[in-house]
């Protein structure tokens, strides 16, 4: 066991080291680091230099990576967010998945593939890359563009559809007649529905009280540990029930997404997620057998081209049907033309249950890796290609009727108040008197809940974290008011805010005069020195007494 452990650790270190080096290299040549992670797996894996071959440890890390990736996506998911995208997510996503499965099944049947394998391949082809597309759109500042919001809406539905897709592929692995398969599918669906209902009940009745407990609000580490317990606990429960562990992690994330800690948990889990996602993408690369690909190169190229064209046409047609102009419909189609990382999850289930053959699994893995590596280029050239095809400028105005951002994302020129103690409440009362849009950022979930009841935008979050500040759109805000008494925390917030929004006005307090100058040098526009303010008020009162 000791040898196995150290061998696993060495494999893990080689994989992380190669992924880091190639990720930096790819970023230096202005390509996505995800390509570097995939390349690291390809080069180190059994299909190339065989430095990592048949390691159960790395496979286990990859499975944990899948679970954590799905858990973090579940944290991003919310019914409110899905409803905000309306018909685009619900109708567009369901049509895209249904048409992809139908067309892929017909094509596979025409090539002599069995019905079960054909349907499974259709299911594997339907998801696009949530991680790759959203990362590229975010890097290019196109998430708020029409095609960015359309892509996000469909990706949200695809993430939700992973639940029935996993159950579908699992049910196809049952042996026997069609009736036996339907019975197996029904039992799996019933068991999954029961577990989902149990987790939903847990989220509605147990979690709110646990997360709002005083000890939880005082100690930032405890909610993180609680979230980790939920993630891997749900994965274990689903595994014990002979269902997908990744599905359990996704459900756990969705449950926590409705809690007041959701945004802060997303931020806190991010470093851990980064490690496991890197291993996950590298492990996908390890599945690409270069020798097999070289021997079947025409088949791989034809399949990759077919997948890209068919998915692009389906997505374009669907969003065009819903109401997007041809220009943005084509751009959305190109963004979502790839086979996503969750196709690997479905392929793994299909392979383990003998739904698809080893040769078919190698083809699916090769196509998944190839289309993922093409994703940065698909997203980068989506608008220019769409502009050429429609003879329309890439800066075309965005049409109305596209999905709006949810909740506080609609705020423009707003004020952000960090901390809602006595000073923060005074600032909030003054701003409400002016009618200005306000967003409150606070770590106490009870305070946030009370503010939301008053009809104001509020989030649980640590303002020293850049991702939290980006989430509340500090770059669109007019003023940042920091009312926290701790000058070290205030300094961190000011520094992070200035990096993201250099022109924002920052007003803060200084408990002691000794800290006032440091806050000004950090970038605060107005620093209210409490010692000076109290001294002035005392002097004024004394003058009034003796005059």
PLY file of the C-alpha trace (Angstrom):
ply
format ascii 1.0
element vertex 547
property float x
property float y
property float z
element edge 546
property int vertex1
property int vertex2
end_header
0.00 0.00 0.00
2.89 2.33 0.77
4.38 1.82 -2.69
1.01 2.42 -4.31
0.51 5.62 -2.35
3.88 7.10 -3.26
3.45 6.02 -6.88
0.08 7.78 -6.90
1.66 10.89 -5.36
4.44 10.88 -7.99
1.87 10.53 -10.80
-0.15 13.37 -9.32
2.92 15.62 -9.03
3.99 14.88 -12.62
0.50 15.60 -13.87
0.19 18.88 -11.94
3.73 19.91 -12.90
3.20 19.25 -16.62
-0.22 20.93 -16.52
1.25 24.00 -14.82
4.14 24.28 -17.27
2.00 23.74 -20.38
-0.79 25.95 -18.98
1.69 28.83 -18.57
3.14 28.12 -22.02
-0.27 28.16 -23.70
-1.24 31.36 -21.88
2.02 32.97 -23.06
1.05 32.27 -26.68
-2.42 33.66 -25.96
-4.24 30.34 -25.86
-6.38 28.95 -23.05
-4.60 27.18 -20.19
-7.21 24.42 -20.53
-5.43 23.39 -23.72
-2.24 23.02 -21.70
-3.98 20.78 -19.17
-5.33 18.56 -21.94
-1.92 18.46 -23.64
-0.26 17.45 -20.35
-2.55 14.45 -20.06
-2.03 13.47 -23.69
1.77 13.58 -23.41
2.10 11.85 -20.03
-0.61 9.26 -20.63
-0.50 5.75 -22.07
-1.19 7.06 -25.57
2.14 8.94 -25.80
5.19 8.79 -23.46
3.53 6.41 -20.94
4.97 8.23 -17.93
1.61 7.71 -16.22
-0.01 4.42 -17.17
-2.83 2.58 -15.53
-2.68 4.58 -12.29
-5.80 4.01 -10.23
-4.77 6.93 -8.03
-4.94 9.48 -10.85
-8.21 7.96 -12.02
-9.60 8.38 -8.52
-8.39 12.00 -8.44
-10.09 12.56 -11.78
-13.35 11.16 -10.39
-13.04 13.49 -7.40
-12.34 16.29 -9.87
-15.56 15.50 -11.72
-17.48 15.55 -8.43
-16.01 18.88 -7.32
-16.47 20.41 -10.78
-20.12 19.39 -10.80
-20.53 20.56 -7.20
-19.17 24.02 -8.08
-21.47 24.18 -11.12
-24.36 23.18 -8.88
-23.40 26.10 -6.61
-23.64 28.42 -9.63
-27.00 26.97 -10.60
-30.25 28.31 -9.19
-33.88 28.10 -10.26
-34.01 31.90 -10.10
-31.10 32.14 -12.51
-32.67 29.58 -14.86
-36.00 31.44 -14.79
-34.16 34.68 -15.57
-33.15 33.16 -18.92
-36.76 32.11 -19.54
-37.61 30.50 -22.87
-34.01 30.64 -24.04
-32.85 28.22 -21.35
-35.91 26.01 -20.96
-37.15 25.77 -24.54
-33.79 26.29 -26.23
-31.94 23.86 -23.99
-34.55 21.11 -24.23
-34.83 21.44 -28.01
-31.05 21.38 -28.44
-30.59 18.26 -26.33
-33.59 16.46 -27.83
-32.60 17.21 -31.44
-28.95 16.29 -30.83
-29.91 12.90 -29.37
-32.44 12.26 -32.16
-30.13 13.17 -35.06
-27.11 11.40 -33.57
-29.20 8.27 -32.95
-30.49 8.22 -36.54
-27.00 8.72 -37.98
-25.51 5.98 -35.76
-28.30 3.54 -36.65
-27.63 4.26 -40.31
-23.98 3.26 -39.77
-24.93 -0.04 -38.16
-24.59 0.90 -34.48
-27.02 -0.81 -32.09
-29.98 1.12 -30.69
-28.74 1.33 -27.10
-25.27 2.47 -28.16
-26.76 4.93 -30.68
-28.96 6.59 -28.06
-26.04 6.68 -25.60
-23.80 8.34 -28.20
-26.53 10.92 -28.82
-26.63 11.63 -25.09
-22.83 11.97 -25.00
-22.88 14.40 -27.93
-25.54 16.70 -26.47
-23.64 18.57 -23.68
-21.29 21.42 -24.56
-18.34 22.56 -22.46
-19.59 24.69 -19.57
-16.09 25.18 -18.15
-14.44 25.96 -21.48
-17.11 28.20 -23.03
-17.85 30.29 -19.93
-14.15 30.75 -19.21
-13.44 31.92 -22.75
-16.49 34.21 -22.87
-15.49 35.65 -19.48
-11.90 36.26 -20.62
-13.21 38.04 -23.73
-15.78 40.07 -21.71
-18.57 38.59 -23.86
-20.71 36.95 -21.17
-23.08 39.92 -21.20
-23.24 40.01 -25.02
-26.32 38.54 -26.72
-24.57 35.35 -27.81
-22.89 35.10 -24.38
-26.21 35.23 -22.52
-27.76 32.79 -24.99
-24.86 30.38 -24.51
-25.13 30.71 -20.72
-28.87 29.96 -20.79
-28.45 26.77 -22.83
-25.44 25.67 -20.76
-27.49 26.11 -17.58
-30.16 23.79 -18.94
-27.53 21.30 -20.12
-26.12 21.19 -16.60
-29.60 20.46 -15.24
-30.17 17.85 -17.96
-27.11 15.93 -16.79
-29.36 14.29 -14.19
-31.68 12.53 -16.69
-28.81 11.94 -19.15
-26.82 10.00 -16.54
-29.90 7.97 -15.67
-30.61 7.36 -19.36
-27.12 6.02 -20.13
-27.16 3.93 -16.94
-30.53 2.41 -17.86
-29.30 1.55 -21.36
-26.70 -0.71 -19.75
-29.36 -3.08 -18.44
-29.56 -6.44 -20.14
-32.80 -8.01 -21.25
-35.87 -6.94 -23.15
-37.14 -3.42 -23.72
-39.52 -3.93 -20.81
-36.59 -4.89 -18.54
-34.69 -1.78 -19.65
-37.72 0.43 -18.95
-38.11 -1.22 -15.53
-34.43 -0.63 -14.73
-34.74 2.99 -15.90
-37.87 3.46 -13.80
-36.18 2.09 -10.68
-33.13 4.31 -11.24
-35.35 7.34 -11.81
-37.39 6.58 -8.71
-34.30 6.09 -6.55
-32.71 9.27 -7.91
-35.93 11.22 -7.40
-36.12 9.96 -3.81
-32.54 10.99 -3.08
-33.04 14.38 -4.74
-36.21 14.88 -2.68
-34.29 13.95 0.47
-31.53 16.45 -0.29
-34.13 19.11 -1.14
-35.84 18.51 2.21
-32.45 18.73 3.89
-31.82 22.03 2.12
-35.19 23.48 3.08
-35.46 22.31 6.70
-32.03 21.49 8.10
-29.41 23.54 6.26
-30.84 27.05 6.92
-30.66 26.55 10.67
-27.23 24.91 10.52
-25.70 27.59 8.33
-27.20 30.43 10.36
-25.93 29.05 13.65
-23.85 31.60 15.52
-20.75 29.41 15.46
-21.02 29.16 11.65
-21.22 32.92 11.16
-18.23 33.54 13.43
-15.92 30.95 11.88
-15.35 31.17 8.11
-13.79 27.69 8.01
-16.87 25.83 9.22
-19.15 26.61 6.24
-16.33 25.44 3.91
-15.97 22.18 5.82
-19.76 21.80 5.81
-19.86 22.32 2.03
-17.07 19.77 1.51
-18.98 17.29 3.67
-22.13 17.89 1.60
-20.25 17.47 -1.70
-18.43 14.23 -0.98
-21.15 12.90 1.31
-23.71 13.21 -1.50
-21.25 11.64 -3.93
-20.82 8.65 -1.59
-24.57 8.25 -1.04
-25.24 8.19 -4.80
-22.34 5.76 -5.33
-23.75 3.47 -2.62
-27.11 3.60 -4.42
-25.34 2.53 -7.65
-25.95 5.95 -9.23
-23.42 8.46 -10.52
-21.35 10.03 -7.67
-20.88 13.14 -9.81
-24.66 13.48 -9.99
-24.84 13.42 -6.19
-22.24 16.19 -5.95
-24.20 18.27 -8.46
-27.41 17.89 -6.43
-25.54 18.90 -3.25
-24.28 22.03 -5.00
-27.81 22.91 -6.15
-29.10 22.54 -2.58
-26.40 24.85 -1.20
-26.98 27.33 -4.06
-30.21 28.36 -2.38
-28.44 29.11 0.92
-27.28 32.62 1.88
-23.67 31.34 1.91
-23.72 30.35 -1.79
-21.60 33.17 -3.19
-19.01 32.96 -0.43
-18.83 29.18 -0.76
-18.20 29.51 -4.50
-15.28 31.79 -3.68
-13.86 29.65 -0.88
-14.05 26.38 -2.83
-12.35 27.91 -5.87
-8.70 27.09 -4.95
-9.56 23.45 -4.26
-11.67 23.33 -7.41
-8.74 24.63 -9.47
-6.53 21.69 -8.49
-9.12 19.02 -9.14
-10.39 20.57 -12.39
-6.80 20.68 -13.65
-6.41 16.98 -12.88
-9.80 16.29 -14.47
-8.94 17.94 -17.79
-5.49 16.34 -17.77
-7.11 12.95 -17.14
-9.35 13.49 -20.17
-6.19 14.12 -22.18
-4.76 10.83 -20.86
-7.67 8.99 -22.48
-6.60 10.18 -25.93
-4.63 7.31 -27.46
-2.38 8.98 -30.03
-1.49 5.69 -31.67
-5.12 4.70 -32.01
-5.96 8.19 -33.34
-3.12 7.94 -35.90
-4.40 4.54 -37.06
-7.97 5.87 -37.37
-7.21 9.48 -38.35
-9.76 9.78 -41.21
-12.53 8.48 -38.92
-11.56 10.86 -36.09
-11.33 13.90 -38.40
-14.65 13.08 -40.07
-16.37 12.56 -36.70
-14.98 15.78 -35.22
-16.03 17.76 -38.30
-19.47 16.14 -38.27
-20.02 16.85 -34.57
-18.97 20.52 -34.91
-21.16 21.13 -37.97
-24.23 19.27 -36.70
-24.17 20.81 -33.22
-23.53 24.31 -34.60
-26.46 23.95 -37.00
-28.78 22.58 -34.29
-27.95 25.34 -31.77
-28.16 28.04 -34.44
-31.56 26.77 -35.60
-32.91 26.50 -32.06
-31.93 30.00 -30.90
-33.01 31.45 -34.25
-36.41 29.79 -33.72
-36.63 31.39 -30.28
-36.00 34.85 -31.67
-32.31 35.73 -31.93
-31.13 37.41 -35.12
-29.10 35.26 -37.57
-25.89 37.05 -36.55
-26.11 36.15 -32.86
-27.71 32.77 -33.54
-24.68 31.68 -35.62
-22.28 33.02 -32.96
-24.12 31.04 -30.26
-24.03 27.92 -32.43
-20.27 28.18 -32.90
-19.69 28.73 -29.17
-21.60 25.56 -28.28
-20.49 23.32 -31.16
-18.04 21.22 -29.13
-18.58 18.05 -27.12
-18.25 19.00 -23.46
-16.33 17.64 -20.50
-19.44 15.91 -19.16
-19.58 13.80 -22.31
-16.54 12.11 -20.78
-18.58 11.38 -17.65
-21.38 9.85 -19.74
-18.89 7.93 -21.87
-17.26 6.51 -18.75
-20.64 5.30 -17.48
-21.52 3.85 -20.90
-18.17 2.08 -21.17
-18.30 0.64 -17.64
-21.81 -0.73 -18.29
-20.90 -2.14 -21.72
-23.30 0.18 -23.55
-20.49 1.21 -25.90
-17.50 -0.88 -26.99
-13.87 -0.09 -26.07
-13.28 1.07 -29.65
-16.28 3.40 -29.51
-15.07 4.73 -26.14
-11.68 5.57 -27.69
-13.46 7.42 -30.51
-15.65 9.37 -28.06
-12.57 10.25 -25.97
-10.65 11.39 -29.06
-13.56 13.53 -30.29
-14.09 15.01 -26.81
-10.42 15.99 -26.49
-10.26 17.36 -30.04
-13.40 19.51 -29.75
-12.35 20.77 -26.30
-9.02 21.85 -27.78
-10.89 23.68 -30.55
-13.21 25.47 -28.09
-11.01 28.58 -27.56
-10.89 29.10 -31.32
-14.64 28.50 -31.76
-15.45 31.16 -29.13
-12.81 33.62 -30.38
-14.00 33.47 -34.00
-17.73 33.15 -33.27
-18.62 36.82 -33.82
-16.26 37.48 -36.79
-17.45 34.34 -38.62
-21.08 35.17 -37.87
-20.50 38.72 -39.14
-19.06 37.42 -42.42
-21.81 34.86 -42.93
-24.54 37.43 -42.33
-22.56 40.38 -43.79
-23.20 42.27 -40.57
-20.71 44.21 -38.45
-19.46 42.49 -35.33
-20.52 45.50 -33.29
-24.18 45.06 -34.20
-26.58 46.33 -31.54
-28.01 43.83 -29.14
-31.67 43.09 -29.67
-34.23 43.23 -26.92
-35.81 40.13 -25.53
-32.63 38.32 -24.63
-32.23 36.92 -21.18
-31.41 39.54 -18.58
-28.94 38.99 -15.82
-30.49 38.00 -12.54
-31.28 40.16 -9.52
-28.63 42.70 -8.58
-26.81 42.14 -11.89
-29.25 44.69 -13.34
-27.88 47.46 -11.09
-25.98 50.25 -12.80
-24.28 53.24 -11.21
-25.05 51.72 -7.81
-23.50 52.14 -4.38
-21.95 49.14 -2.62
-21.95 49.20 1.17
-19.52 46.76 2.82
-20.53 45.97 6.40
-23.87 46.75 7.98
-23.04 47.68 11.54
-24.25 51.00 13.01
-22.11 53.01 10.57
-23.27 50.95 7.61
-26.92 51.36 8.57
-26.50 55.12 8.75
-24.97 55.12 5.27
-27.74 52.85 3.96
-30.45 55.11 5.41
-28.85 58.17 3.80
-28.57 56.48 0.39
-32.15 55.22 0.53
-33.24 58.78 1.06
-31.65 59.75 -2.27
-33.29 56.90 -4.18
-29.91 55.66 -5.42
-29.58 51.91 -6.16
-27.76 50.17 -3.31
-26.20 46.74 -2.79
-25.14 45.53 0.66
-22.19 43.14 1.09
-22.04 41.48 4.50
-20.86 38.17 6.04
-23.82 37.75 8.39
-26.62 35.84 6.56
-29.33 37.00 8.99
-28.48 40.62 8.23
-28.59 39.92 4.49
-31.96 38.19 4.80
-33.41 41.20 6.65
-32.05 43.61 4.02
-33.57 41.51 1.22
-36.94 41.60 2.99
-36.76 45.38 2.66
-36.51 44.95 -1.11
-32.81 45.79 -1.40
-30.05 43.88 -3.18
-27.72 42.11 -0.76
-25.18 39.29 -0.82
-23.25 37.23 1.71
-19.62 37.66 0.72
-16.08 38.61 1.72
-15.25 41.90 0.00
-11.49 41.22 0.25
-11.97 38.61 -2.50
-11.77 39.90 -6.07
-14.29 37.34 -7.33
-16.89 38.56 -4.81
-16.36 42.16 -5.95
-16.69 41.10 -9.59
-19.86 39.18 -8.75
-21.53 42.36 -7.45
-20.29 44.23 -10.56
-18.09 46.74 -8.80
-16.86 47.94 -12.21
-20.38 49.29 -12.87
-20.80 50.87 -9.43
-20.45 54.58 -8.70
-19.26 54.43 -5.10
-17.90 51.86 -2.63
-18.57 52.54 1.07
-16.44 50.49 3.48
-17.73 50.74 7.05
-15.66 47.96 8.65
-13.71 48.89 11.80
-10.63 46.73 11.01
-8.15 48.80 9.00
-6.28 45.75 7.64
-9.43 44.32 6.09
-10.35 47.75 4.75
-6.92 48.11 3.13
-7.35 44.77 1.35
-10.79 45.75 0.08
-9.56 49.09 -1.23
-6.63 47.49 -3.03
-8.78 44.81 -4.69
-11.45 47.36 -5.63
-8.89 49.66 -7.27
-7.56 46.79 -9.42
-11.01 45.98 -10.79
-12.58 49.45 -10.87
-9.86 52.14 -10.97
-12.33 55.02 -11.32
-14.79 54.10 -8.56
-15.21 56.51 -5.64
-14.24 54.90 -2.33
-15.39 56.22 1.05
-14.19 54.54 4.25
-13.69 55.07 7.98
-10.55 55.01 10.13
-10.95 54.05 13.75
-7.58 55.64 14.60
-5.82 58.63 13.04
-2.68 56.51 12.62
-4.43 54.45 9.92
-6.06 57.28 7.97
-3.03 58.10 5.80
-2.47 54.43 4.90
-6.08 54.14 3.73
-5.68 57.26 1.56
-2.48 55.92 0.04
-4.20 52.61 -0.70
-6.72 54.48 -2.85
-9.57 55.75 -0.67
-11.01 59.05 -1.91
-12.61 60.00 1.39
-11.41 58.77 4.80
-13.50 59.71 7.82
-11.06 59.84 10.73
-13.12 58.87 13.79
-10.68 60.44 16.27
-10.75 63.75 14.38
-14.54 63.59 13.91
-15.12 62.84 17.61
-12.65 65.58 18.61
-14.41 68.14 16.43
-17.81 67.19 17.84
-16.48 67.36 21.40
-14.98 70.78 20.71
-18.26 72.00 19.21
-20.23 70.82 22.25
-17.76 72.50 24.62
-18.03 75.78 22.73
-21.84 75.55 22.94
-21.65 75.00 26.74
-19.37 78.00 27.38
-20.89 80.40 24.90
0 1
1 2
2 3
3 4
4 5
5 6
6 7
7 8
8 9
9 10
10 11
11 12
12 13
13 14
14 15
15 16
16 17
17 18
18 19
19 20
20 21
21 22
22 23
23 24
24 25
25 26
26 27
27 28
28 29
29 30
30 31
31 32
32 33
33 34
34 35
35 36
36 37
37 38
38 39
39 40
40 41
41 42
42 43
43 44
44 45
45 46
46 47
47 48
48 49
49 50
50 51
51 52
52 53
53 54
54 55
55 56
56 57
57 58
58 59
59 60
60 61
61 62
62 63
63 64
64 65
65 66
66 67
67 68
68 69
69 70
70 71
71 72
72 73
73 74
74 75
75 76
76 77
77 78
78 79
79 80
80 81
81 82
82 83
83 84
84 85
85 86
86 87
87 88
88 89
89 90
90 91
91 92
92 93
93 94
94 95
95 96
96 97
97 98
98 99
99 100
100 101
101 102
102 103
103 104
104 105
105 106
106 107
107 108
108 109
109 110
110 111
111 112
112 113
113 114
114 115
115 116
116 117
117 118
118 119
119 120
120 121
121 122
122 123
123 124
124 125
125 126
126 127
127 128
128 129
129 130
130 131
131 132
132 133
133 134
134 135
135 136
136 137
137 138
138 139
139 140
140 141
141 142
142 143
143 144
144 145
145 146
146 147
147 148
148 149
149 150
150 151
151 152
152 153
153 154
154 155
155 156
156 157
157 158
158 159
159 160
160 161
161 162
162 163
163 164
164 165
165 166
166 167
167 168
168 169
169 170
170 171
171 172
172 173
173 174
174 175
175 176
176 177
177 178
178 179
179 180
180 181
181 182
182 183
183 184
184 185
185 186
186 187
187 188
188 189
189 190
190 191
191 192
192 193
193 194
194 195
195 196
196 197
197 198
198 199
199 200
200 201
201 202
202 203
203 204
204 205
205 206
206 207
207 208
208 209
209 210
210 211
211 212
212 213
213 214
214 215
215 216
216 217
217 218
218 219
219 220
220 221
221 222
222 223
223 224
224 225
225 226
226 227
227 228
228 229
229 230
230 231
231 232
232 233
233 234
234 235
235 236
236 237
237 238
238 239
239 240
240 241
241 242
242 243
243 244
244 245
245 246
246 247
247 248
248 249
249 250
250 251
251 252
252 253
253 254
254 255
255 256
256 257
257 258
258 259
259 260
260 261
261 262
262 263
263 264
264 265
265 266
266 267
267 268
268 269
269 270
270 271
271 272
272 273
273 274
274 275
275 276
276 277
277 278
278 279
279 280
280 281
281 282
282 283
283 284
284 285
285 286
286 287
287 288
288 289
289 290
290 291
291 292
292 293
293 294
294 295
295 296
296 297
297 298
298 299
299 300
300 301
301 302
302 303
303 304
304 305
305 306
306 307
307 308
308 309
309 310
310 311
311 312
312 313
313 314
314 315
315 316
316 317
317 318
318 319
319 320
320 321
321 322
322 323
323 324
324 325
325 326
326 327
327 328
328 329
329 330
330 331
331 332
332 333
333 334
334 335
335 336
336 337
337 338
338 339
339 340
340 341
341 342
342 343
343 344
344 345
345 346
346 347
347 348
348 349
349 350
350 351
351 352
352 353
353 354
354 355
355 356
356 357
357 358
358 359
359 360
360 361
361 362
362 363
363 364
364 365
365 366
366 367
367 368
368 369
369 370
370 371
371 372
372 373
373 374
374 375
375 376
376 377
377 378
378 379
379 380
380 381
381 382
382 383
383 384
384 385
385 386
386 387
387 388
388 389
389 390
390 391
391 392
392 393
393 394
394 395
395 396
396 397
397 398
398 399
399 400
400 401
401 402
402 403
403 404
404 405
405 406
406 407
407 408
408 409
409 410
410 411
411 412
412 413
413 414
414 415
415 416
416 417
417 418
418 419
419 420
420 421
421 422
422 423
423 424
424 425
425 426
426 427
427 428
428 429
429 430
430 431
431 432
432 433
433 434
434 435
435 436
436 437
437 438
438 439
439 440
440 441
441 442
442 443
443 444
444 445
445 446
446 447
447 448
448 449
449 450
450 451
451 452
452 453
453 454
454 455
455 456
456 457
457 458
458 459
459 460
460 461
461 462
462 463
463 464
464 465
465 466
466 467
467 468
468 469
469 470
470 471
471 472
472 473
473 474
474 475
475 476
476 477
477 478
478 479
479 480
480 481
481 482
482 483
483 484
484 485
485 486
486 487
487 488
488 489
489 490
490 491
491 492
492 493
493 494
494 495
495 496
496 497
497 498
498 499
499 500
500 501
501 502
502 503
503 504
504 505
505 506
506 507
507 508
508 509
509 510
510 511
511 512
512 513
513 514
514 515
515 516
516 517
517 518
518 519
519 520
520 521
521 522
522 523
523 524
524 525
525 526
526 527
527 528
528 529
529 530
530 531
531 532
532 533
533 534
534 535
535 536
536 537
537 538
538 539
539 540
540 541
541 542
542 543
543 544
544 545
545 546
